[in-house]
C-alpha cells in the first residue's frame, strides 16, 4: 500500500513538474507573462524549465532519486520565496505549495530512516 502511494505521488509530481518545465522550454507566453511579473528573465526561465525536466527524469532513476527530489525541493521553495518577494497574490503560489507538500512526502517515504535520524539529532539542539 505504501509503495502504491509513493508511486502515485511520484506520477502526480512528474506530470505537474514536467508540464511546467516543458511549457517554459517551448516559451509558452502566458507562463512567461507570469515570470515577468515575478521579475524572472526569459533565459533564467529556460534554465529553470530545463532543470525541472532533468529532475523529473532523475526521480524515476532509483540511483538519482534522492538528489533529484532535493533539487526539485530547492526549486519549489525558491518559487514560493520569489512569489512572496515579488508581492504577488498568495493564490498564485498555491501550485508551488502543493508541490512542496508532495515533495516533502516523497522525500520522507523515499528515505524514512535518514529523515528520522535528522529529526532525532535536532531534538538535542
C-alpha positions as CSV (number, residue, x, y, z in Angstrom):
1,X,0.0,0.0,0.0
2,X,2.8,2.4,0.9
3,X,4.6,1.7,-2.3
4,X,1.4,2.4,-4.3
5,X,1.0,5.7,-2.5
6,X,4.7,6.6,-3.2
7,X,4.4,5.9,-6.9
8,X,1.1,7.7,-7.2
9,X,2.7,10.8,-5.7
10,X,5.7,10.3,-8.0
11,X,3.4,10.3,-11.0
12,X,1.5,13.4,-9.9
13,X,4.7,15.3,-9.3
14,X,6.1,14.2,-12.6
15,X,3.1,15.3,-14.5
16,X,3.0,18.7,-12.8
17,X,6.7,19.5,-12.9
18,X,7.4,18.2,-16.4
19,X,4.4,20.1,-17.8
20,X,5.5,23.3,-16.3
21,X,9.1,22.7,-17.3
22,X,8.2,21.8,-20.9
23,X,5.9,24.9,-21.1
24,X,8.9,27.0,-20.1
25,X,11.2,25.3,-22.6
26,X,8.8,25.9,-25.5
27,X,8.2,29.6,-24.5
28,X,4.5,29.4,-23.5
29,X,3.6,33.1,-23.5
30,X,1.1,33.1,-20.5
31,X,3.7,31.4,-18.3
32,X,6.4,33.9,-19.3
33,X,4.0,36.8,-18.6
34,X,3.7,35.4,-15.0
35,X,7.5,35.0,-14.8
36,X,7.9,38.6,-15.9
37,X,5.6,39.6,-13.1
38,X,7.9,37.8,-10.8
39,X,10.9,39.6,-12.2
40,X,12.4,36.5,-13.8
41,X,14.2,36.8,-17.2
42,X,13.3,34.5,-20.1
43,X,16.8,33.0,-20.1
44,X,16.5,32.1,-16.4
45,X,13.0,30.7,-17.1
46,X,14.5,28.4,-19.7
47,X,17.2,27.3,-17.2
48,X,14.5,26.6,-14.6
49,X,12.4,24.7,-17.1
50,X,15.4,22.6,-18.2
51,X,16.3,21.9,-14.5
52,X,12.7,20.8,-13.8
53,X,12.6,18.4,-16.8
54,X,16.0,16.9,-15.9
55,X,15.0,16.5,-12.3
56,X,11.7,14.7,-13.3
57,X,13.8,12.2,-15.3
58,X,16.1,11.8,-12.2
59,X,13.3,11.0,-9.8
60,X,12.5,7.9,-11.9
61,X,16.0,6.5,-11.6
62,X,16.5,4.9,-8.1
63,X,20.1,5.9,-8.0
64,X,19.4,9.6,-8.6
65,X,16.0,9.9,-6.9
66,X,17.1,11.5,-3.7
67,X,19.2,14.2,-5.2
68,X,16.6,14.9,-7.9
69,X,13.9,15.3,-5.2
70,X,16.1,17.6,-3.3
71,X,16.8,19.7,-6.5
72,X,13.0,20.0,-7.1
73,X,12.5,20.9,-3.4
74,X,15.1,23.7,-3.8
75,X,13.2,25.0,-7.0
76,X,9.8,24.9,-5.3
77,X,11.0,26.6,-2.1
78,X,12.7,29.2,-4.3
79,X,9.4,29.7,-6.3
80,X,7.5,30.3,-3.1
81,X,10.0,32.8,-1.9
82,X,10.0,34.6,-5.3
83,X,6.2,34.8,-5.2
84,X,6.3,36.4,-1.7
85,X,9.3,38.6,-2.6
86,X,7.5,39.9,-5.8
87,X,4.4,40.8,-3.7
88,X,2.0,38.9,-6.0
89,X,-1.1,37.4,-4.6
90,X,-0.8,34.3,-2.3
91,X,-3.1,32.4,-4.6
92,X,-0.5,32.4,-7.4
93,X,1.9,30.4,-5.1
94,X,-0.7,27.6,-4.5
95,X,0.8,25.2,-7.1
96,X,4.2,25.6,-5.6
97,X,2.9,25.0,-2.1
98,X,1.1,21.8,-3.3
99,X,4.4,20.7,-5.0
100,X,6.1,21.4,-1.7
101,X,3.8,19.1,0.2
102,X,4.1,16.3,-2.4
103,X,7.9,16.7,-2.4
104,X,8.2,16.5,1.4
105,X,6.0,13.4,1.4
106,X,8.1,11.8,-1.3
107,X,11.4,12.6,0.5
108,X,10.0,11.1,3.7
109,X,8.8,8.0,2.0
110,X,11.9,7.6,-0.1
111,X,14.2,7.5,2.9
112,X,12.4,7.4,6.3
113,X,15.4,6.4,8.3
114,X,17.5,9.4,7.2
115,X,14.7,11.8,8.0
116,X,14.1,10.2,11.4
117,X,17.9,10.4,12.2
118,X,17.9,14.1,11.3
119,X,14.9,14.7,13.5
120,X,16.4,12.8,16.4
121,X,19.6,14.9,16.1
122,X,17.8,18.2,16.1
123,X,15.9,17.3,19.3
124,X,19.2,18.0,21.2
125,X,19.7,21.4,19.8
